[in-house]
Amino acid sequence: MSKYRRNERIGALVKILCDNPNKIFTLNYFTNMFNAAKSTVSEDIVIIKKIMENLNLGRVETIPGASGGVRYITFINVDDTREILLDICKVMKDQNRIIPGSFLYMSDIIYNPKYVRKMGEIFATKFAGQNIDCVVTVETKGIPLALMTANALNIPLVIIRNNNRVTEGSTVSINYVSGSTGKIQTMYVSKRAIKNGSNVLIIDDFMRAGGTARGIVELMKEFDAKVKGIGVMISTKEPEKKLVDDYLSLIILDSVDVERGIELYPNEKVFK
């Protein structure tokens, strides 16, 4: 079996750990892979851990004990968080984005891997340590952001549908009142998608009054699931009182006006 130099081992270790956030790898896994002693691999991990911390590239955590090992935890620092959110706000202030009805065109942001990957890392950082089992979102525009969040946490994504689909099998449904339109709508999720008693994180792209988020919270009760957090890309400043109390939005939308332009800014709660 081939022997590997330290720089080769470190390169492979970083790749494997970063591709599998929150997954615990035993030292035996790497000793067998590199044909190296445990002490050698342990030294490699110490070097990686120090580099990651010094450059704010994430956290490498070692777990002691017979069942322990090492894992990578997604982390994005405050400065990088502020930079990406300010960049998104700058792009979105273009008045050409205003759609009749005071809506904003956001598809190019929502479907841009550069932006949604970073926002997913922000949510993963903010909700780390919550023992979350799955990320939940409602179709369709919330899917990319929720998927990137699930990827950063290395957990499954569950998509709630607006229509019952044969391919979903047996479903659980709930009626809810849209906070923005005031209309009664229905959402569906497969009975097989969420295990009873799961810890879930709700992620969506936009919140006006919080009706959709409230509907998801109520739907999760059908699975005895615990909602450990709610994250949205953008929430409106008004109404100040939403239908859900505990949520984190990355950006606050103050106003959309053809004459005065678009006013939005990063939510300071994100940086605390």
C-alpha atoms as one frame of an Amber mdcrd trajectory, in Angstrom:
protein
   0.000   0.000   0.000   1.290   3.461  -0.896   2.636   5.847   1.708   1.649
   9.506   1.515   3.580  12.618   2.423   2.134  14.999   5.013   1.069  17.628
   2.467  -0.744  14.929   0.484  -2.530  13.627   3.571  -3.550  17.119   4.681
  -4.931  17.951   1.227  -7.007  14.774   1.207  -8.170  15.274   4.817  -9.387
  18.809   4.124 -11.244  17.664   1.000 -12.952  14.738   2.732 -13.919  16.667
   5.873 -15.244  19.744   4.020 -17.248  17.586   1.609 -18.932  15.870   4.570
 -19.766  18.496   7.210 -20.908  17.182  10.600 -19.970  13.610   9.693 -17.709
  11.954  12.259 -14.763  10.062  10.785 -12.834   7.693  13.019  -9.060   7.891
  13.084  -9.007   4.281  11.875 -10.752   5.394   8.704  -7.861   7.693   7.861
  -5.092   5.429   9.127  -6.321   2.712   6.774  -6.690   5.169   3.909  -3.205
   6.640   4.278  -1.432   3.571   5.666  -0.253   5.761   8.556  -0.095   5.532
  12.338  -2.819   7.104  14.482  -0.295   9.501  15.982   0.646  10.694  12.491
  -2.970  11.291  11.477  -3.638  13.037  14.808  -0.772  15.446  14.105  -2.203
  16.132  10.639  -5.592  16.928  12.155  -4.033  19.328  14.685  -2.405  21.222
  11.791  -5.684  21.372   9.848  -7.605  22.508  12.918  -5.178  25.363  13.506
  -5.236  26.480   9.855  -9.036  26.438   9.759  -9.280  28.525  12.925  -6.603
  31.040  11.869  -8.153  31.612   8.435 -11.814  31.418   9.597 -12.524  28.607
   7.160 -14.681  26.555   9.512 -14.138  24.414  12.574 -12.533  21.014  12.896
 -13.698  19.245  16.032 -12.143  16.167  17.599 -14.355  13.805  19.594 -12.560
  11.769  22.277 -13.335   8.191  23.235 -13.609   4.824  21.521 -16.502   6.010
  19.341 -14.925   9.397  18.682 -13.075  10.813  15.749 -13.001  14.081  13.839
 -15.537  16.184  11.958 -15.772  19.462  10.090 -18.408  22.015  11.143 -19.467
  24.695   8.669 -18.737  28.177   9.970 -18.774  31.602   8.320 -17.407  34.542
  10.286 -19.111  37.893  10.880 -16.992  39.840   8.381 -17.671  37.412   5.529
 -21.353  37.302   6.482 -21.627  41.069   6.367 -19.786  41.232   3.044 -22.059
  38.751   1.277 -25.277  40.298   2.634 -24.186  43.817   1.696 -23.352  42.545
  -1.783 -26.818  41.005  -2.143 -28.458  44.216  -0.901 -26.454  46.264  -3.396
 -27.505  44.039  -6.289 -31.151  44.068  -5.215 -31.426  47.855  -4.985 -31.645
  48.116  -8.767 -35.058  49.719  -9.446 -35.471  47.565 -12.562 -36.247  44.752
 -10.137 -39.576  46.286  -9.151 -42.497  44.269 -10.484 -46.074  45.633 -10.616
 -47.697  45.149  -7.223 -44.545  46.276  -5.374 -42.915  42.874  -5.743 -39.210
  42.308  -6.287 -37.587  40.151  -8.926 -35.277  37.838  -6.954 -34.895  34.719
  -9.105 -31.372  35.550 -10.252 -30.308  35.788  -6.582 -32.235  32.751  -5.388
 -30.855  30.541  -8.163 -27.291  31.866  -8.068 -25.069  29.190  -6.423 -22.594
  31.835  -5.227 -25.226  33.603  -3.122 -27.354  30.700  -1.912 -24.317  28.633
  -0.920 -23.065  31.448   1.303 -26.506  32.096   2.764 -26.840  28.386   3.469
 -23.542  28.539   5.342 -24.816  31.514   7.346 -27.908  29.592   8.434 -25.815
  26.502   9.186 -23.563  28.648  11.372 -26.441  30.301  13.217 -28.332  27.063
  13.872 -25.343  24.813  14.586 -25.574  22.680  17.699 -29.373  22.347  17.545
 -29.262  18.621  16.681 -31.398  19.265  13.617 -32.581  16.175  11.724 -33.840
  17.828   8.550 -34.420  21.146   6.817 -38.000  21.870   5.740 -39.142  24.304
   3.061 -42.169  24.924   0.861 -41.935  24.857  -2.911 -40.579  26.441  -4.987
 -38.336  29.458  -4.515 -37.229  28.435  -1.046 -35.765  25.163  -2.324 -32.275
  26.339  -3.428 -31.597  28.156  -0.147 -32.988  25.283   1.927 -30.937  22.760
  -0.073 -27.707  24.686   0.499 -28.507  24.947   4.209 -29.162  21.206   4.362
 -25.909  20.604   2.494 -23.940  22.745   4.954 -25.483  20.810   7.852 -25.240
  17.487   5.989 -28.871  16.569   6.676 -31.879  15.779   4.424 -34.179  18.352
   2.853 -37.964  17.922   3.027 -40.092  19.842   0.528 -43.675  20.743   1.338
 -45.908  20.857  -1.735 -48.720  23.185  -2.671 -50.523  20.344  -4.445 -51.015
  16.682  -3.620 -48.827  14.491  -5.836 -49.254  10.797  -6.546 -45.487  10.307
  -6.427 -45.408  11.457  -2.786 -47.572   8.559  -1.593 -49.745   9.102   1.473
 -49.587  12.714   2.625 -50.424  14.899   5.589 -52.087  18.210   4.750 -53.094
  21.369   6.550 -55.009  24.500   5.625 -53.436  27.838   6.476 -54.099  31.510
   5.861 -51.542  33.304   3.705 -50.224  36.312   5.611 -49.750  38.320   2.422
 -52.994  37.556   0.536 -55.301  36.510   3.381 -56.437  33.525   1.315 -56.854
  30.014   2.670 -54.335  27.654   1.097 -53.324  24.029   1.591 -49.869  22.478
   1.977 -48.971  18.797   1.724 -46.029  16.668   2.826 -45.413  12.950   2.462
 -45.969  10.873   5.609 -42.634   9.183   4.899 -40.664  12.436   4.686 -40.363
  13.231   8.404 -39.887  10.846  11.303 -42.015  11.452  14.370 -40.233  13.517
  16.990 -37.706  15.006  14.564 -35.947  18.320  15.121 -36.543  20.496  12.065
 -35.246  23.778  10.695 -37.622  25.786   8.486 -35.960  27.750   5.670 -37.730
  29.995   3.143 -36.885  32.788   0.748 -39.359  35.493   1.804 -41.594  36.442
   4.715 -44.176  39.199   4.701 -46.580  38.390   7.534 -45.392  34.872   8.350
 -48.496  32.957   7.290 -46.566  30.299   5.374 -44.081  29.797   8.206 -46.967
  29.523  10.668 -48.586  26.920   8.425 -45.377  24.859   8.333 -45.084  25.050
  12.128 -48.645  23.736  12.457 -47.966  20.998   9.915 -44.886  19.866  11.858
 -47.104  19.266  14.886 -48.702  16.409  12.953 -45.321  14.645  13.200 -44.660
  15.704  16.800 -41.645  17.477  15.292 -39.848  20.228  17.176 -39.144  23.403
  15.192 -35.645  24.383  16.295 -35.507  27.507  14.145 -36.966  29.477  11.242
 -34.697  31.206   8.740 -35.668  33.388   5.788 -33.601  35.227   3.229 -35.712
  38.417   3.318 -38.460  39.617   5.633 -40.431  42.836   5.298 -40.127  45.513
   7.949 -43.936  45.794   8.054 -45.970  44.312   9.508 -43.595  44.356  12.454
 -45.639  41.695  14.262 -45.432  38.454  12.277 -47.538  35.321  12.698 -44.420
  33.586  14.039 -42.316  35.043  16.818 -38.973  33.300  16.688 -37.361  33.635
  13.260 -34.132  34.919  11.731 -34.108  36.879   8.488 -30.843  37.745   6.776
 -32.123  40.912   5.106 -34.846  43.397   6.055 -36.923  44.894   3.238 -38.049
  48.359   4.298 -39.866  49.617   1.216 -40.378  49.115  -2.507 -41.340  52.273
  -4.358 -40.971  53.218  -8.019 -40.270  56.833  -7.056 -38.067  56.409  -3.970
 -36.468  53.116  -4.916 -35.818  49.979  -2.882 -34.735  50.186   0.733 -33.254
  47.051   2.272 -30.376  46.238   4.587 -28.742  43.322   6.443 -30.442  42.298
   9.663 -28.147  43.191  12.575 -29.399  40.144  14.509 -27.413  37.978  12.113
 -24.142  39.402  13.419 -24.843  38.788  17.114
